[in-house]
Amino acid sequence: MVTRKSYNNDVIFKIIDINNNIAILKGIDIRLMADSKLEDLKIYTGSLSENNENWLDNIEEDLDRSDFFYMPGKILHIDGDCEYLNKCIKLYNRYNVMAYGICIKESEMKDKIVEHLQAIKPDILVITGHDSFKKRGKIDDISSYMNSSNFISAVREARNYERAHDKLIIIAGACGSYYEALIKSGANFASSPKRINIHALDPAIVALKVSLTDVNKDINIKDIIDKTKYGKDGIGGIITHGTMFIGYPRT
């Protein structure tokens, strides 16, 4: 594991390849791919305890399980990174939410997304993976983003499949994604309002909160976004209904 001196050692990476003195890096917890000269890298020898996930402990609201039973919304999570996908699936399992995870390259998502929507018929769709905003790029220029155009195309395909924002909740984007364009394309939630990096679990946290919110209630948008690692700088969205049905009596 390494950090980059020129970025004040702010993100912990692992090296996944080295080519001509250039290391290809992947964030341990942050949805970020990067490259760096070897001399700019510092070996990270600390523990990952500072990156533990205690901040995820209070996602689920207090539920009366003595008399009622609960049917959370179903999630389809499409991810460009299989490792991050597995982390998200573990989080869904932790809260007993039905979730299907599919690893697809960002460039192929738009061509495959409808077939998976038809097969699984989810209440919530997550479209994520890797993205970035160029340092000297223009914020409203799609060519300034690594994968935002792919996410936007996938969102449009999904929204053509189901046009109602309350019938299919779409969460889209990754690090530094083109937030405004994703929302305009049909996403309910998207990253990244401030073009910052987001935590690998941030899209899954939003999906969980929507899944565990009563279908008869509007989601508490501020509460959901505050539950993510970087809050409103990393993810924003629109107010929609929850997707969880509540039944009585519990047997």
Stockholm file with secondary structure:
# STOCKHOLM 1.0

chainA/1-251         MVTRKSYNNDVIFKIIDINNNIAILKGIDIRLMADSKLEDLKIYTGSLSENNENWLDNIEEDLDRSDFFYMPGKILHIDGDCEYLNKCIKLYNRYNVMAYGICIKESEMKDKIVEHLQAIKPDILVITGHDSFKKRGKIDDISSYMNSSNFISAVREARNYERAHDKLIIIAGACGSYYEALIKSGANFASSPKRINIHALDPAIVALKVSLTDVNKDINIKDIIDKTKYGKDGIGGIITHGTMFIGYPRT
#=GR chainA/1-251 SS CEEEGGGTTCSCEEEEEEETTEEEEEESSBSCEEEEEGGGEEECCSCSGGGCCGGGTTCSCCCCTTTCEEECCCEEEEESCHHHHHHHHHHHHHTTCCEEEEECCGGGHHHHHHHHHHHHCCSEEEEECCCCBCTTCCTTCGGGBSSHHHHHHHHHHHHHHCCCTTTSEEEECCTTCCHHHHHHHTCSEESCTTCCCCBTTHHHHHHHHHHTSBTTSBCCHHHHHHHSSSGGGTCEECCCBCCBEEESCCC
#=GC SS_cons         CEEEGGGTTCSCEEEEEEETTEEEEEESSBSCEEEEEGGGEEECCSCSGGGCCGGGTTCSCCCCTTTCEEECCCEEEEESCHHHHHHHHHHHHHTTCCEEEEECCGGGHHHHHHHHHHHHCCSEEEEECCCCBCTTCCTTCGGGBSSHHHHHHHHHHHHHHCCCTTTSEEEECCTTCCHHHHHHHTCSEESCTTCCCCBTTHHHHHHHHHHTSBTTSBCCHHHHHHHSSSGGGTCEECCCBCCBEEESCCC
//
